[in-house]
Amino acid sequence: MAPVSDGAAVTTVEPVPRIALTQQEACASLGCSEEFFVEHVRPYLRVVRRGRKRLFPIAELRRAIDEMAENVF
């Protein structure tokens, strides 16, 4: 929790769970480079585009990775 001061009182702001990540954050969460992400992962994702901003929903990242996963015996 991060304290926030409005000049008169200090309030505590609870962390908000993320539902979408930037490309750089998505790469970090998957443990891959941006080059690998762009070539091998991003083509299979639905993306939220607003202006120049691209956001990758966490649920979409999980769905795509689950579909790409292989059973290795």
Backbone as CSV, one residue per row, in Angstrom:
resi,resn,N_x,N_y,N_z,CA_x,CA_y,CA_z,C_x,C_y,C_z
1,MET,0.831,-1.179,0.000,0.000,0.000,0.000,0.875,1.242,0.000
2,ALA,0.539,2.183,-0.839,1.314,3.408,-0.929,0.539,4.552,-0.297
3,PRO,1.156,5.256,0.658,0.455,6.388,1.252,0.355,7.534,0.247
4,VAL,-0.792,8.188,0.234,-1.031,9.320,-0.645,-1.475,10.483,0.210
5,SER,-0.870,11.636,-0.011,-1.224,12.813,0.770,-1.928,13.817,-0.119
6,ASP,-3.082,14.285,0.335,-3.801,15.321,-0.412,-3.601,16.686,0.235
7,GLY,-2.635,16.778,1.103,-2.338,18.032,1.774,-2.883,18.067,3.187
8,ALA,-4.044,17.491,3.432,-4.663,17.527,4.746,-4.523,16.190,5.463
9,ALA,-4.789,15.131,4.758,-4.752,13.815,5.380,-4.005,12.838,4.482
10,VAL,-3.492,11.812,5.100,-2.805,10.770,4.349,-3.744,9.571,4.250
11,THR,-3.993,9.132,3.025,-4.827,7.951,2.811,-3.968,6.862,2.198
12,THR,-4.440,5.656,2.294,-3.710,4.524,1.738,-4.436,4.033,0.495
13,VAL,-3.667,3.877,-0.587,-4.222,3.398,-1.838,-3.856,1.925,-1.989
14,GLU,-4.869,1.079,-2.126,-4.640,-0.352,-2.302,-4.125,-0.615,-3.719
15,PRO,-3.229,-1.586,-3.891,-2.786,-1.935,-5.244,-3.954,-2.486,-6.054
16,VAL,-3.986,-2.139,-7.308,-5.053,-2.588,-8.207,-4.502,-3.721,-9.063
17,PRO,-5.207,-4.850,-9.117,-4.715,-5.959,-9.951,-4.702,-5.579,-11.427
18,ARG,-3.640,-5.946,-12.112,-3.522,-5.653,-13.542,-4.321,-6.666,-14.334
19,ILE,-5.008,-6.214,-15.369,-5.730,-7.128,-16.254,-5.115,-7.138,-17.652
20,ALA,-4.191,-6.211,-17.900,-3.504,-6.161,-19.191,-2.092,-5.628,-18.975
21,LEU,-1.190,-6.036,-19.865,0.215,-5.660,-19.765,0.683,-4.997,-21.049
22,THR,1.694,-4.146,-20.936,2.345,-3.618,-22.126,3.165,-4.741,-22.750
23,GLN,3.669,-4.534,-23.949,4.468,-5.567,-24.609,5.701,-5.908,-23.783
24,GLN,6.354,-4.904,-23.261,7.557,-5.132,-22.455,7.220,-5.943,-21.201
25,GLU,6.108,-5.626,-20.549,5.690,-6.371,-19.364,5.287,-7.800,-19.720
26,ALA,4.607,-7.970,-20.859,4.211,-9.306,-21.306,5.449,-10.165,-21.557
27,CYS,6.458,-9.583,-22.177,7.713,-10.305,-22.419,8.356,-10.726,-21.100
28,ALA,8.395,-9.808,-20.154,8.992,-10.119,-18.855,8.206,-11.217,-18.152
29,SER,6.881,-11.173,-18.245,6.070,-12.188,-17.569,6.243,-13.564,-18.200
30,LEU,6.520,-13.609,-19.495,6.741,-14.882,-20.184,8.202,-15.323,-20.153
31,GLY,9.085,-14.405,-19.792,10.510,-14.738,-19.753,11.123,-14.848,-21.132
32,CYS,10.699,-13.973,-22.050,11.246,-14.027,-23.410,11.640,-12.621,-23.866
33,SER,12.404,-12.567,-24.936,12.803,-11.286,-25.500,11.647,-10.699,-26.301
34,GLU,11.705,-9.406,-26.567,10.665,-8.781,-27.388,10.717,-9.332,-28.812
35,GLU,11.896,-9.626,-29.309,12.025,-10.192,-30.658,11.296,-11.539,-30.747
36,PHE,11.514,-12.405,-29.759,10.839,-13.702,-29.730,9.329,-13.504,-29.601
37,PHE,8.916,-12.605,-28.722,7.501,-12.332,-28.493,6.816,-11.889,-29.784
38,VAL,7.433,-10.940,-30.483,6.843,-10.406,-31.720,6.743,-11.495,-32.785
39,GLU,7.749,-12.332,-32.874,7.771,-13.353,-33.923,6.920,-14.582,-33.600
40,HIS,6.921,-15.018,-32.335,6.326,-16.312,-32.008,5.073,-16.265,-31.139
41,VAL,4.824,-15.181,-30.462,3.686,-15.127,-29.530,2.631,-14.129,-29.983
42,ARG,3.038,-12.917,-30.263,2.086,-11.847,-30.576,1.130,-12.167,-31.728
43,PRO,1.556,-12.894,-32.776,0.609,-13.191,-33.860,-0.623,-13.989,-33.413
44,TYR,-0.549,-14.649,-32.254,-1.640,-15.486,-31.767,-2.494,-14.797,-30.706
45,LEU,-2.206,-13.528,-30.446,-2.904,-12.805,-29.381,-3.885,-11.780,-29.918
46,ARG,-4.995,-11.649,-29.205,-5.852,-10.493,-29.420,-5.235,-9.369,-28.590
47,VAL,-5.258,-8.175,-29.115,-4.594,-7.058,-28.458,-5.555,-5.875,-28.370
48,VAL,-5.415,-5.102,-27.305,-6.195,-3.875,-27.141,-5.329,-2.737,-27.669
49,ARG,-5.810,-2.053,-28.707,-5.068,-0.925,-29.284,-5.852,0.352,-29.050
50,ARG,-5.196,1.318,-28.477,-5.771,2.655,-28.303,-4.669,3.649,-28.620
51,GLY,-4.800,4.299,-29.767,-3.723,5.178,-30.214,-2.484,4.343,-30.474
52,ARG,-1.365,4.768,-29.934,-0.119,4.015,-30.099,0.061,2.938,-29.031
53,LYS,-0.785,2.963,-28.020,-0.677,2.013,-26.900,-1.242,0.656,-27.294
54,ARG,-0.499,-0.396,-27.000,-0.955,-1.773,-27.173,-0.927,-2.442,-25.810
55,LEU,-2.045,-3.043,-25.450,-2.126,-3.769,-24.187,-2.527,-5.210,-24.474
56,PHE,-1.891,-6.128,-23.764,-2.142,-7.546,-23.926,-2.824,-8.062,-22.670
57,PRO,-4.114,-8.421,-22.781,-4.826,-8.922,-21.603,-4.140,-10.174,-21.043
58,ILE,-4.038,-10.237,-19.723,-3.398,-11.373,-19.071,-4.122,-12.666,-19.416
59,ALA,-5.446,-12.637,-19.451,-6.210,-13.834,-19.798,-5.870,-14.303,-21.213
60,GLU,-5.637,-13.369,-22.111,-5.283,-13.711,-23.498,-3.887,-14.325,-23.566
61,LEU,-2.956,-13.805,-22.777,-1.609,-14.389,-22.713,-1.688,-15.824,-22.207
62,ARG,-2.472,-16.051,-21.154,-2.615,-17.404,-20.604,-3.253,-18.347,-21.629
63,ARG,-4.291,-17.880,-22.322,-4.974,-18.700,-23.321,-4.004,-19.121,-24.426
64,ALA,-3.268,-18.155,-24.959,-2.344,-18.444,-26.057,-1.239,-19.402,-25.626
65,ILE,-0.694,-19.199,-24.458,0.378,-20.072,-23.970,-0.152,-21.484,-23.730
66,ASP,-1.358,-21.590,-23.175,-1.963,-22.918,-22.982,-2.150,-23.630,-24.319
67,GLU,-2.592,-22.896,-25.343,-2.782,-23.502,-26.657,-1.468,-23.902,-27.316
68,MET,-0.407,-23.142,-27.055,0.894,-23.433,-27.659,1.669,-24.511,-26.906
69,ALA,1.255,-24.815,-25.694,1.974,-25.790,-24.873,1.900,-27.175,-25.494
70,GLU,2.968,-27.909,-25.336,3.047,-29.278,-25.858,3.170,-30.248,-24.691
71,ASN,2.669,-31.424,-24.893,2.925,-32.514,-23.948,4.221,-33.191,-24.379
72,VAL,5.185,-33.190,-23.508,6.473,-33.815,-23.812,6.655,-34.964,-22.844
73,PHE,6.859,-36.117,-23.401,7.033,-37.308,-22.557,8.417,-37.858,-22.694
